[in-house]
Structures are given as C-alpha cells and as structure tokens.
C-alpha cells in the first residue's frame, strides 16, 4: 500500500473526530429551575391542589346548606266564588290565606347535617391526599429531569473519552504501532457515542419541558442547579392508621354510616303545620285557621333506600379493611425498597470509583502499548455503565422515598405534615 493511500484515510479519520467534537460545548446561557423546596411551597397553586380545594369548598357549602330549614309555604285559597246563583261573584266567597311549615321532626335535620359533615370530612382527607400525590409527582418529575441532565452530561463525558481514545489509537496508527483498522474502529465508536449523546440531550430537554409544565414555571427550565437526587430521604416511622389511604377509607365509611341515619329518618312522616286567616264575605267576618298534615306511610317505607345505604356501608367497611392491609404491606415494601436503594447507591458509588481507576490504568497501559484497544474499550464501557448505574440508583432511591412519603402522609424529603 502506498504511503499516499494510507495517509488519506488517516486524515479522514482525524477530520471526522474533529467534526464529532465541534458541537459539544454547552450553551452559554441557562435558566436554572427553582429548587424543589421552592416549588413545593408553591404547590397550592397547581391545578391538582386547586381542584381538591374547590371540591372541599363545595363540601363545606353543602354542610351549610344542610343546616338550613325548609322555606315556609304561603298559600291563597278562594272558595264559593264566580259560580252560579248566589255564588256568581265574590259576595259569598270564602278566602283563606295560610302559611304552612315543615316541622322536620324525628331528627331529620341533625341527621342531614351529620351526613353532610361526614361527607365534607371525607372530601377534606381526599384533598390532603391529592396534595400529597401532587408533591410526589413534583418530586418525581424534578428527579427525572435532574437524572436526564446527569445522563446528558455523562453522555458528553463518554463521547469525550471515546474521542480521546480514538485519537490515541490514531496516534499509534500514525506511528505504525497499530493497523489502520484501529483508527476506523475508533471513529465508529465515536460516532456511536455522538448518537447516544444526541439522544440524551433530547431526553434531557423533554424532561425539562415536563418539569416546566408540571411545576407551572413561567420560564422554560434549561438547567437544574440544586440536586434532589443527592438529598437524604426521611427515615422517620409512622403509624399505619395515619396513612392517607386509610384515613380516606375511614372517612368514607363514616359518611356511609351517616347516610343510613338519613334514610332511616325518611321512614317517619313529614309533619306540616299551617296557620292562616279566612275571610267570609257574606258575613263580613274573619277567622283564624289551624292545620296539621302528614302523609300516611302505607306503601312507601323507604326500605329500598335503607338497604342500599346499608350495602354501601358494608362496601365502605370492606374498603377500609383492605386499605389497612394494603397500607401495612405497602409500607413494609416501601421501607425495604428505600433501604435497598440506599445500599445500591453506596455500591454504585464504589463501582464508579473502581471503574475510574481501572480506566485510568488502562489508558496509561494503552498509551504505553501494553494494553490493547479492546481492553481499553472494555474498561471505558465499564466506566460509562458504572456512572449510569449511579444515576439510576439515585433515581430509584427518590422513587422509594416518594412511595414511603405517600404512606406517611407527607411530601417527599419533608417532615410530617
């Protein structure tokens, strides 16, 4: 092979490596996201929190409405008027103006108020759970955006290492210590690393967009400066009965029990009292009228509604038992996952340290000609995988903390609410 023929491929390899590294520089401007703590303090303005608060306000309004007594009924009756004979006009008419009122006996109103308060209590607990879920989602989106940012940085570092190794291989090729094939292989590896970097950057930008939308940040996020992945999880213990899911089930069971009382009061008849004035045109006289009316419970005893309310109570009671069992099992699993993820983080950090040292020694040996390019590639791949595993381990720890925080009834990485 002529020297001129060998020189052109080497020059092409070198130009390709320069092209691969030409656009690696990060933009000079960046708009960092607010910290997780700052975003958490603004959680009340998120759509989920606003919706839950509006639902609770509606439930409180229904409580106030339940305490309002029914309106009285004003009635006007005219008898013996506009007929025939002596009743042809209004001269012999009897006119009655009466006011009637539902007395709401048998505890109807207290039962209705108690049911509305129980419903409001259930909605209030659901509101708290919705806020906790929103905090968990915020923590997850924030951590995923930070993890995507770290993966993009690692992909850039991996590309730099790959390009540096390819240049070292090309230098050995120029010295005649390695065949030209090694330089071409290095170029191919650098091109693959560049594609991985481009994909990581796209994932990072998508994660930034999700964080901007979920946290309702007015300016698009382009970086995260304060880490959540390195934040230490909470280790406090809580009582299973304090789990928000259990509290929701308890409140729903109480509301179902109150609805039974409401349906039972409907069995008793509605009693209406009335008082009025009657005008006798023929005698040019007036008199008071009194009256009491009530329906006769001959056909409708409200049995169907009572049985339906009792069935709903049994269903709510079953959901409560299930929620307690699931909360106990889920918390044990969440504690185990959090402990395992903490161990995984420590192991991953140790793996990164060992992989960095192995790559450093391999690079020295490769440049000295004692280690082949294949062995250098293996140690470089191990380093890249170890750094990626460290990011994955921290993200898994955040997810475990989110699961445990939901069962504890608090925001992730925060104390009890």
C-alpha positions in Angstrom: 0.0 0.0 0.0 1.4 3.4 -1.0 2.1 6.0 1.7 -0.3 8.5 0.0 -3.1 6.0 0.0 -2.6 5.3 3.7 -2.4 8.9 4.6 -5.8 9.9 3.2 -7.8 7.5 5.4 -5.9 8.6 8.4 -6.6 12.2 7.6 -10.3 11.4 7.1 -10.5 9.7 10.5 -8.9 12.7 12.1 -11.3 15.2 10.4 -14.3 13.0 11.5 -13.1 13.2 15.1 -12.8 17.0 14.9 -16.4 17.2 13.5 -17.7 15.0 16.3 -16.3 17.3 19.0 -17.1 20.6 17.3 -20.6 21.0 18.8 -20.1 19.6 22.3 -19.9 23.0 24.0 -22.9 23.7 26.2 -24.9 26.9 25.6 -23.5 30.0 27.4 -26.9 30.8 28.8 -29.1 28.8 31.2 -32.2 29.4 33.2 -32.0 27.2 36.3 -35.1 25.7 37.8 -36.3 26.8 41.2 -35.3 24.4 44.0 -37.6 21.5 44.9 -38.3 23.2 48.2 -39.3 26.4 46.5 -41.6 24.6 44.1 -43.1 22.6 47.0 -44.0 25.9 48.7 -46.0 26.9 45.6 -47.8 23.6 45.4 -51.1 25.1 46.4 -51.3 26.9 43.0 -51.1 23.7 41.0 -54.3 22.5 39.2 -54.5 19.3 41.3 -54.3 21.3 44.6 -56.8 23.9 43.3 -59.2 21.2 42.2 -59.0 19.5 45.6 -59.5 22.8 47.4 -62.5 23.6 45.3 -64.1 20.2 46.0 -63.6 20.8 49.7 -65.2 24.3 49.5 -68.2 22.7 47.7 -68.5 20.1 50.5 -68.3 22.8 53.2 -71.0 24.7 51.3 -73.2 21.6 51.3 -72.8 21.4 55.1 -74.0 25.0 55.5 -76.9 24.2 53.2 -77.8 21.1 55.2 -78.4 23.2 58.2 -80.9 25.5 56.5 -84.5 24.9 57.4 -87.0 24.4 54.5 -88.9 27.5 53.4 -92.5 28.1 54.6 -95.2 27.8 52.0 -97.7 30.7 51.6 -101.0 29.7 50.1 -104.1 31.5 49.0 -107.4 29.6 48.5 -110.7 31.2 47.3 -113.9 29.2 47.6 -117.6 29.8 46.6 -116.7 32.4 44.0 -117.6 33.0 40.4 -120.2 30.3 40.3 -123.9 30.4 39.7 -126.8 31.8 41.7 -125.7 33.4 44.9 -122.1 32.4 44.2 -121.9 34.3 40.9 -119.4 36.8 42.2 -117.2 37.4 45.2 -120.0 38.4 47.5 -120.3 35.0 49.2 -116.7 33.9 48.7 -114.5 32.4 51.4 -110.9 33.5 51.1 -108.1 31.8 53.1 -104.5 33.0 53.3 -102.4 30.3 55.1 -98.8 29.8 55.9 -97.5 26.2 56.3 -94.2 24.9 57.6 -92.4 21.5 57.5 -91.6 20.9 61.2 -88.7 18.5 60.4 -89.4 16.2 63.4 -87.8 12.8 64.2 -84.2 14.2 63.9 -84.3 14.8 60.2 -82.2 18.0 60.2 -79.5 16.8 62.7 -79.1 13.6 60.6 -78.8 15.6 57.4 -76.2 17.9 58.9 -74.2 15.0 60.3 -74.2 13.3 56.9 -73.0 16.4 55.2 -70.3 17.0 57.7 -69.1 13.4 57.3 -69.0 13.9 53.5 -67.0 17.1 54.0 -64.6 15.2 56.2 -64.1 12.6 53.6 -63.5 15.2 50.9 -61.1 17.0 53.2 -59.0 13.9 53.7 -59.1 13.3 49.9 -57.9 16.9 49.4 -54.9 16.2 51.7 -54.1 13.0 49.8 -54.4 14.9 46.5 -51.8 17.4 47.7 -49.5 14.6 48.8 -49.9 13.0 45.4 -49.1 16.3 43.7 -46.0 16.7 45.9 -44.9 13.2 44.9 -45.4 13.8 41.3 -43.4 17.1 41.5 -40.6 15.2 43.3 -40.6 12.5 40.6 -40.6 14.9 37.7 -37.9 17.0 39.3 -35.7 14.0 39.9 -36.3 12.6 36.4 -35.3 16.0 34.9 -32.1 16.0 37.1 -31.4 12.4 36.1 -31.8 13.2 32.4 -29.5 16.2 32.9 -26.9 14.0 34.5 -27.2 11.4 31.8 -26.7 14.0 29.1 -23.5 15.2 31.0 -22.3 11.6 31.3 -23.0 11.0 27.6 -20.9 14.1 26.8 -18.1 12.8 29.0 -18.4 9.4 27.4 -18.1 11.0 24.0 -15.1 12.9 25.1 -13.4 9.8 26.4 -14.3 7.9 23.2 -12.9 10.6 21.1 -9.8 10.8 23.2 -9.3 7.1 22.9 -9.8 7.2 19.2 -7.2 10.0 18.9 -4.8 7.9 20.9 -5.4 5.0 18.6 -4.9 7.2 15.6 -1.6 8.4 17.0 -0.5 4.8 17.3 -1.6 4.1 13.8 0.4 7.1 12.6 3.4 5.7 14.4 2.8 2.3 12.8 2.2 0.5 16.1 -1.4 -0.2 15.2 -3.1 -1.1 11.9 -5.4 1.5 10.2 -8.4 -0.6 11.2 -8.0 0.5 14.8 -8.4 4.1 13.8 -11.5 3.3 11.8 -13.0 1.4 14.7 -12.3 4.4 17.0 -14.1 6.6 14.5 -17.1 4.3 14.5 -17.2 4.2 18.3 -17.0 8.0 18.5 -19.9 8.3 16.0 -22.0 5.9 18.1 -21.1 7.9 21.3 -22.2 11.0 19.5 -25.6 9.5 18.6 -26.0 8.4 22.3 -25.2 12.0 23.4 -27.7 13.5 21.0 -30.4 11.1 22.3 -29.5 12.0 25.9 -29.8 15.7 25.1 -33.2 15.2 23.6 -34.4 13.2 26.7 -33.0 16.0 28.9 -34.8 18.7 27.0 -38.1 16.7 27.2 -37.6 16.2 30.9 -37.1 20.0 31.3 -40.3 20.6 29.4 -42.2 18.2 31.7 -40.9 19.9 34.8 -41.8 23.3 33.5 -45.3 22.2 32.8 -45.9 20.2 36.0 -44.4 22.8 38.3 -46.1 25.7 36.3 -42.8 27.5 36.0 -43.3 30.7 33.9 -39.9 30.5 32.2 -38.8 27.2 30.5 -36.2 25.3 32.5 -32.8 24.8 30.9 -30.8 23.5 33.9 -31.1 22.2 37.5 -28.6 23.6 39.9 -29.8 22.2 43.3 -29.8 18.4 43.4 -32.7 16.3 44.7 -31.1 13.0 43.7 -28.4 13.5 46.4 -31.0 14.5 49.0 -31.1 12.2 52.0 -34.5 10.5 52.4 -36.6 10.8 55.6 -36.2 7.9 57.9 -39.0 8.5 60.5 -41.6 5.9 61.2 -45.3 6.4 61.2 -48.4 4.6 62.4 -50.3 2.6 59.8 -53.5 4.3 60.8 -52.0 7.6 59.7 -51.7 6.5 56.1 -53.8 8.9 53.9 -55.4 6.0 52.1 -56.6 4.6 55.4 -57.8 8.0 56.6 -59.8 8.4 53.3 -61.3 4.9 53.8 -62.3 5.7 57.4 -63.9 9.0 56.4 -65.8 7.3 53.6 -67.0 4.6 56.0 -68.2 7.3 58.5 -70.0 9.1 55.7 -71.7 5.9 54.6 -72.9 5.3 58.2 -74.4 8.8 58.4 -76.3 8.2 55.2 -78.0 5.2 56.8 -79.3 7.5 59.6 -80.6 9.9 57.0 -82.5 7.2 55.2 -84.0 5.9 58.4 -85.4 9.3 59.3 -87.2 9.3 56.0 -89.4 6.5 57.3 -91.1 8.8 59.7 -93.8 11.0 58.0 -93.2 14.7 57.2 -95.5 16.8 59.5 -96.6 20.2 58.2 -98.3 22.8 60.4 -100.2 25.6 59.0 -101.9 28.8 60.3 -104.0 31.2 58.3 -106.8 33.8 58.1 -110.1 33.1 56.4 -112.4 35.9 55.1 -116.1 35.3 54.9 -117.5 37.9 52.5 -121.2 37.0 53.1 -120.9 37.6 56.9 -118.2 40.3 56.5 -116.2 38.3 59.1 -112.7 36.8 59.5 -111.4 33.8 61.4 -108.1 32.0 62.1 -107.4 28.6 60.6 -105.0 25.9 62.0 -104.0 22.7 60.5 -101.6 19.8 60.6 -100.9 17.4 57.7 -98.8 14.3 57.3 -98.6 11.5 54.7 -99.7 8.1 55.6 -96.8 5.6 55.3 -98.9 2.8 53.8 -96.9 1.9 50.7 -93.5 3.7 50.8 -91.5 2.8 53.9 -88.2 3.7 52.3 -86.9 0.2 52.8 -85.1 0.1 49.4 -83.0 3.2 50.2 -82.2 2.0 53.7 -81.0 -1.3 52.3 -79.0 0.4 49.7 -77.3 2.7 52.3 -76.5 -0.3 54.4 -75.0 -2.1 51.5 -72.9 1.0 50.7 -71.7 1.0 54.3 -70.7 -2.7 54.1 -68.7 -1.9 50.9 -67.0 1.1 52.6 -66.2 -1.1 55.6 -64.6 -3.7 53.3 -62.6 -1.0 51.6 -61.4 0.2 55.0 -60.2 -3.3 55.9 -58.5 -3.6 52.5 -56.8 -0.2 52.8 -55.4 -1.1 56.3 -54.0 -4.3 55.0 -52.6 -2.7 51.8 -51.1 0.2 53.8 -49.3 -2.2 56.1 -47.9 -4.3 53.3 -47.1 -1.3 51.1 -45.2 0.4 53.9 -43.1 -2.7 54.7 -42.3 -2.9 51.0 -41.5 0.8 50.7 -39.2 0.7 53.7 -37.4 -2.4 52.2 -37.1 -0.7 48.8 -35.7 2.5 50.4 -33.1 0.6 52.4 -32.2 -1.5 49.3 -31.9 1.7 47.2 -29.6 3.3 49.7 -27.3 0.3 49.6 -27.5 0.3 45.9 -26.4 4.0 45.8 -23.4 3.2 48.0 -22.5 0.2 45.9 -22.8 2.2 42.7 -20.6 5.0 44.0 -18.0 2.4 44.9 -18.3 0.9 41.5 -17.8 4.3 39.9 -14.6 4.9 41.9 -13.2 1.4 40.9 -14.2 1.9 37.3 -12.5 5.3 37.1 -9.3 3.9 38.5 -9.4 0.9 36.1 -9.9 3.1 33.1 -7.1 5.4 34.2 -4.7 2.5 34.5 -5.9 1.0 31.2 -5.4 4.3 29.4 -1.8 4.5 30.7 -1.2 0.9 29.6 -2.7 1.5 26.2 -0.6 4.6 25.5 2.5 2.6 26.6 1.5 -0.2 24.2 1.0 -2.8 27.0 -2.8 -3.0 26.7 -4.8 -3.5 23.5 -7.6 -1.2 22.3 -10.2 -3.9 23.0 -9.2 -3.9 26.7 -9.3 -0.1 26.8 -12.8 -0.2 25.2 -13.9 -2.7 27.9 -12.8 -0.5 30.8 -14.3 2.6 29.2 -17.6 0.8 28.7 -17.5 -0.3 32.3 -16.9 3.3 33.5 -19.8 4.6 31.4 -22.1 1.9 32.7 -21.0 2.4 36.3 -21.7 6.2 36.1 -25.1 5.5 34.5 -25.9 2.9 37.2 -25.1 5.5 39.9 -27.7 7.9 38.4 -30.3 5.1 38.1 -29.6 4.1 41.8 -30.3 7.6 43.0 -33.5 7.9 40.9 -34.7 4.6 42.4 -34.0 6.0 45.9 -36.1 9.0 45.1 -39.0 6.8 43.9 -38.7 4.7 47.1 -38.8 7.9 49.2 -41.9 9.1 47.2 -43.7 5.8 47.9 -42.9 5.9 51.6 -43.8 9.6 51.9 -47.2 8.9 50.5 -47.8 6.2 53.1 -46.5 8.5 55.8 -48.8 11.4 54.7 -46.1 13.9 53.9 -44.3 15.4 51.0 -41.2 13.6 49.8 -38.0 14.6 51.6 -40.1 16.7 54.1 -41.2 16.1 57.7 -44.7 15.0 58.7 -47.4 17.3 57.5 
